[in-house]
């Protein structure tokens, strides 16, 4: 997804729900049926996949990755990030 492609969601304080697929064949963010699906090639160990999801999401939103905070779903495939 291009940088800033999801900029319409980049509202301070917004919570963004995503469904994550780790160990995918490629990194991608797909918006389908109003839900964001994030595919990452990283393995889900020691928070590596969470960091990669935050990096990809921040890039697509056009914000710094430090502006995203994982509020729910540390070990789940369904995650919620808050934009500070």
Secondary structure, 3 states (H helix, E strand, C coil): CCCCCCHHHCCCCCEEEEEEECCCCCCEEEEECCEEEEECCCCCCCCHHHHHHHHHHHHHHCCCHHHEEEEECCCCCEEEEEEC
